[in-house]
Amino acid sequence: MRALPFTIDNLNGGFMKLEGILRVKEDRLLFEFHKKDAVLEAYQSDLKSVEIPLSEIDMLELKKGWFSAKLILHGKSASSFKDLPGKDLIERVLKVKRKHREVATRISSNLNLKLSEKKLQELDGDQ
């Protein structure tokens, strides 16, 4: 599956933004990103990597707009996204350009299918 370029806006009171890529590796999400200042884009942090196990994700939601899309990741707990900067406690909103919308759609549907299968397996194991 292809990597998905994304941004997270409005960090640090709107003065910073995060630019990165999302890759799906087996049973985890791999984020590679750096922070930039949103005003002049003069400052840029070092590249960082964060892995989030799929077991920490509750669901993915894709909202399409005219010029971009938003891939919303919903975590199972407050610690799900502790290493990935964002303004919400249990969700991260990844802004995706229109040209990458197809990749976001594939990632969202494939991961939601995997998450549903895991939930069904858990239910079968309980009975």
SVG drawing of the C-alpha trace seen along z (x, -y; Angstrom):
<svg xmlns="http://www.w3.org/2000/svg" viewBox="-21 -34 38 54">
<polyline fill="none" stroke="black" stroke-width="0.4" points="0.0,0.0 1.3,-3.5 2.3,-6.0 -0.2,-8.8 1.1,-12.4 -0.8,-14.5 -0.7,-17.6 -2.0,-18.4 -2.9,-22.1 -3.4,-24.4 -0.7,-23.1 0.7,-25.4 -2.2,-27.9 -2.0,-27.9 1.6,-28.8 2.9,-25.3 1.8,-22.6 2.9,-19.0 3.8,-17.5 4.3,-13.8 3.5,-10.5 1.5,-7.6 2.4,-4.0 0.5,-0.8 2.9,2.0 1.2,5.3 -0.6,4.6 0.7,1.1 0.6,-2.5 4.0,-4.2 4.0,-8.0 7.1,-9.9 6.8,-13.7 8.4,-17.0 6.9,-20.2 7.1,-23.5 6.1,-27.0 2.8,-27.8 3.5,-31.5 6.8,-31.8 7.8,-28.1 11.3,-29.2 11.6,-26.7 11.5,-22.9 12.1,-20.2 14.1,-17.0 12.3,-14.1 10.5,-11.8 8.9,-8.4 6.0,-7.0 4.5,-3.6 1.0,-3.0 -0.3,0.6 -3.6,1.2 -5.0,2.5 -4.9,-1.1 -7.2,-2.3 -11.0,-2.2 -11.9,-3.3 -11.0,-5.5 -13.3,-8.0 -12.8,-9.7 -14.5,-13.1 -14.3,-14.4 -14.3,-18.1 -14.0,-20.0 -10.3,-20.5 -9.1,-18.1 -10.1,-15.3 -9.8,-14.6 -8.8,-11.1 -9.9,-11.0 -8.2,-8.4 -10.2,-7.5 -8.1,-6.0 -9.3,-3.6 -7.7,-5.5 -6.0,-8.8 -2.6,-7.2 -3.2,-5.9 -1.7,-9.0 0.6,-10.2 3.6,-10.4 1.8,-12.0 1.2,-15.7 -2.4,-17.0 -5.0,-19.0 -7.5,-16.4 -7.1,-13.7 -8.4,-10.6 -8.4,-11.5 -6.1,-12.9 -7.3,-14.7 -5.0,-14.2 -5.6,-16.6 -5.1,-15.0 -4.8,-16.8 -7.3,-16.0 -4.7,-14.1 -4.1,-11.7 -7.8,-11.1 -7.8,-7.7 -4.9,-6.5 -6.7,-7.8 -9.9,-6.0 -8.1,-2.7 -6.3,-3.0 -9.5,-3.8 -11.5,-1.0 -8.8,1.6 -8.0,0.7 -11.7,0.5 -12.2,4.0 -9.2,5.3 -10.5,3.7 -14.0,5.2 -12.5,8.7 -10.5,8.3 -13.7,7.3 -15.5,10.3 -12.7,12.6 -12.8,11.2 -16.6,11.7 -16.2,15.3 -13.5,15.9 -15.8,14.7 -18.5,17.2"/>
</svg>
